[in-house]
Amino acid sequence: MNMHIIFKLNKKLDKIIALDFIHASLQEGVNFANGIVNVHPKLKRVLKLSDTKKQKKVLDKYIDTFYKQYRIYLRKRTKDFSREWNNVEQSFFATVHTLFHGFPFPKGEYVGYVSIFNCNPRFLADKTFQVFYQHPAGVRYVTSHELLHFIFYNYTKKRFGRIFNGLNAEKGLWWDSAEIFNTVVLSSPEFVRIHGIKKIVSYPEHKKYIPRLRKLWQKNKNIDSLIKETVSLLRQK
């Protein structure tokens, strides 16, 4: 499998994400704006600004200064991330190949952008994602999590089109299914050996589904059964 993840810095993207997420509303019990203001307390004052142009000006100036001040460290983190992921990359793709019975990843150049914010979004359209430069779970876990999203959405669109086609990949049934799938699958031993995180944290609103789905997964290791049962449970809420 000739896939390789590239890690880069992208200050421009951080500016876009900061402006998008600074007033992010709760999603499944998580306030994504905290990934900005808790890491950079000086940016809390942006929350009090009502004018978008003023918000952008403050954010852009702060980000420019931060990147300039910590440019050497950020470059080092990017190299460290590349080296750490490279150590498990082949194992990850081999495991996913088995998991999805040979179903391929959507074609594209996959890039992980190292970010100064703890938001970690993924962008399905261009096969990119962000990973916080001080993420507590580490780059192996975040990259595994985001890459699973890319193949999951493509797989479910083709295999379960009657369920998911026309739905929003950023919220609702499809998004919930993707996040729950990751929580269950990444908890299995073959993936824990890759990313090293023994206790996977799920979104608060998803916790009630996890025990039952983990038991199902441990019993048959069949992703179609897991997806169908997840959808069935979510439709009952």
For each residue, the residues with C-beta under 8 A, 3 or more apart:
1: 90 93 94 97
2:
3: 89 93 105 110
4: 89 110
5: 85 89 110 111 112 143 147
6: 82 109 110 111 112
7: 78 81 82 85 111 112 113 114 131 139
8: 78 111 112 113 114
9: 67 74 75 78 113 114
10: 13 14 113 114 115
11: 14 15 63 64 67
12: 15 16
13: 10 16 17 113 115 130
14: 10 11 17 18 63 67 115 116 117
15: 11 12 18 19 56 59 60 63
16: 12 13 19 20
17: 13 14 20 21 115 117 119 121 130
18: 14 15 21 22 36 43 59 63 117
19: 15 16 22 52 55 56 59
20: 16 17 24
21: 17 18 24 32 33 35 36 117 119 121
22: 18 19 33 36 37 43 46 47 55 59
23: 33 47
24: 20 21 27 31 32 33
25: 31
26: 29 30 31
27: 24 30 32 171 203
28: 176 179 203 204 205 206
29: 26 203 204 205
30: 26 27 203 204
31: 24 25 26 34
32: 21 24 27 35 36 119
33: 21 22 23 24 36 37 47
34: 31 37 38 118
35: 21 32 38 39 117 118 119 120 132
36: 18 21 22 32 33 39 40 43 117 118 119
37: 22 33 34 40 41 43 44 46 47
38: 34 35 41 118
39: 35 36 116 117 118 132 134
40: 36 37 43 62 66 116 117
41: 37 38 44
42: 45 62
43: 18 22 36 37 40 46 58 59 62
44: 37 41 47 48
45: 42 48 49 58
46: 22 37 43 49 55 58 59
47: 22 23 33 37 44
48: 44 45
49: 45 46 54 55 58
50:
51: 54 55
52: 19 55 56
53: 56 57
54: 49 51 57 58
55: 19 22 46 49 51 52 58 59
56: 15 19 52 53 59 60
57: 53 54 60 61
58: 43 45 46 49 54 55 61 62
59: 15 18 19 22 43 46 55 56 62 63
60: 15 56 57 63 64
61: 57 58 64 65
62: 40 42 43 58 59 65 66
63: 11 14 15 18 59 60 66 67 116
64: 11 60 61 67 68
65: 61 62 68 69
66: 40 62 63 69 70 116
67: 9 11 14 63 64 70 71 74 116
68: 64 65 71
69: 65 66
70: 66 67 73 74 116
71: 67 68 74 75
72: 75 76
73: 70 76 77
74: 9 67 70 71 77 78 114 116 133
75: 9 71 72 78 79
76: 72 73 79 80
77: 73 74 80 81 114 133
78: 7 8 9 74 75 81 82 114
79: 75 76 82 83
80: 76 77 83 84 139
81: 7 77 78 84 85 112 114 131 139
82: 6 7 78 79 85 86
83: 79 80 86 87
84: 80 81 87 88 138 139 140
85: 5 7 81 82 88 89 112 139 140 143
86: 82 83 89
87: 83 84
88: 84 85 91 92 140 194 195
89: 3 4 5 85 86 92 93
90: 1 93 94
91: 88 94 95 193 194
92: 88 89 95 96 143 144 147 194
93: 1 3 89 90 96 97
94: 1 90 91 97 98
95: 91 92 98 99 190 191 194
96: 92 93 99 100 105 147 148 151
97: 1 93 94 100 102
98: 94 95 101
99: 95 96 185 223
100: 96 97 103 151 155 223
101: 98
102: 97
103: 100 151 154 155 159
104: 107 151
105: 3 96 110 147 150 151 154
106: 127 150 151 154
107: 104
108: 126 127
109: 6 127
110: 3 4 5 6 105 127 128 147 150
111: 5 6 7 8 127 128 129
112: 5 6 7 8 81 85 128 129 130 131 139 142 143 146
113: 7 8 9 10 13 128 129 130 131
114: 7 8 9 10 74 77 78 81 130 131 133
115: 10 13 14 17 118 119 120 130 131 132 133
116: 14 39 40 63 66 67 70 74 132 133
117: 14 17 18 21 35 36 39 40 130 132
118: 34 35 36 38 39 115 132 134 135
119: 17 21 32 35 36 115 130 132
120: 35 115 129 130 131 132 135 142 146
121: 17 21 129 130
122: 128 129 130 146 149 150
123: 126 127 128 129
124: 127 149 150 153 169
125:
126: 108 123
127: 106 108 109 110 111 123 124 150
128: 110 111 112 113 122 123
129: 111 112 113 120 121 122 123 142 143 146
130: 13 17 112 113 114 115 117 119 120 121 122
131: 7 81 112 113 114 115 120 135 139 142 143 146
132: 35 39 115 116 117 118 119 120 135 142
133: 74 77 114 115 116
134: 39 118
135: 118 120 131 132 138 139 141 142
136:
137: 141 142 195 197 201
138: 84 135 141 142 195 196 197
139: 7 80 81 84 85 112 131 135 142 143
140: 84 85 88 143 144 194 195 196
141: 135 137 138 144 145 186 195 196 197
142: 112 120 129 131 132 135 137 138 139 145 146
143: 5 85 92 112 129 131 139 140 146 147
144: 92 140 141 147 148 186 191 194 195
145: 141 142 148 149 182 186
146: 112 120 122 129 131 142 143 149 150
147: 5 92 96 105 110 143 144 150 151
148: 96 144 145 151 152 181 182 185 186
149: 122 124 145 146 152 153 178 182
150: 105 106 110 122 124 127 146 147 153 154
151: 96 100 103 104 105 106 147 148 154 155
152: 148 149 155 156 178 181 182
153: 124 149 150 156 157 169 174 178
154: 103 105 106 150 151 157 158
155: 100 103 151 152 158 159 223
156: 152 153 159 160 163 164 174 177 178 227
157: 153 154 160 161 164 165
158: 154 155 161
159: 103 155 156 224
160: 156 157 163 164 227 231
161: 157 158 164 165
162: 165
163: 156 160 173 231
164: 156 157 160 161 167 173 174 177
165: 157 161 162
166:
167: 164 172 173 174
168: 171 172 174 175
169: 124 153 174 175 178
170: 175
171: 27 168 175
172: 167 168 175 176
173: 163 164 167 176 177 231 234 235
174: 153 156 164 167 168 169 177 178
175: 168 169 170 171 172 178 179
176: 28 172 173 179 180 205 206 230 234
177: 156 164 173 174 180 181 227 230 231 234
178: 149 152 153 156 169 174 175 181 182
179: 28 175 176 182 183 202 203 206
180: 176 177 183 184 202 206 209 210 213 230 234
181: 148 152 177 178 184 185 223 226 227 230
182: 145 148 149 152 178 179 185 186
183: 179 180 186 187 200 202 206 210
184: 180 181 187 188 210 213 214 217 226
185: 99 148 181 182 188 191 217 223 226
186: 141 144 145 148 182 183 191 192 195 197 200
187: 183 184 191 192 200 214
188: 184 185 191 192 217 218
189: 192 193
190: 95 193 194
191: 95 144 185 186 187 188 194 195
192: 186 187 188 189 195 196 197 198
193: 91 189 190 196
194: 88 91 92 95 140 144 190 191
195: 88 137 138 140 141 144 186 191 192
196: 138 140 141 192 193
197: 137 138 141 186 192 200
198: 192
199:
200: 183 186 187 197
201: 137
202: 179 180 183 206 207 210
203: 27 28 29 30 179 206 207
204: 28 29 30 207
205: 28 29 176 208
206: 28 176 179 180 183 202 203 209 210
207: 202 203 204 210
208: 205
209: 180 206 212 213 230 233 234
210: 180 183 184 202 206 207 213 214
211: 214 215
212: 209 215 216 229 233
213: 180 184 209 210 216 217 226 229 230 233
214: 184 187 210 211 217 218
215: 211 212 218 219
216: 212 213 219 220 225 226 229
217: 184 185 188 213 214 220 221 226
218: 188 214 215 221
219: 215 216
220: 216 217 225
221: 217 218
222: 225 226
223: 99 100 155 181 185 226 227
224: 159 227 228
225: 216 220 222 228 229
226: 181 184 185 213 216 217 222 223 229 230
227: 156 160 177 181 223 224 230 231
228: 224 225 231 232
229: 212 213 216 225 226 232 233
230: 176 177 180 181 209 213 226 227 233 234
231: 160 163 173 177 227 228 234 235
232: 228 229 235 236
233: 209 212 213 229 230 236 237
234: 173 176 177 180 209 230 231 237
235: 173 231 232
236: 232 233
237: 233 234
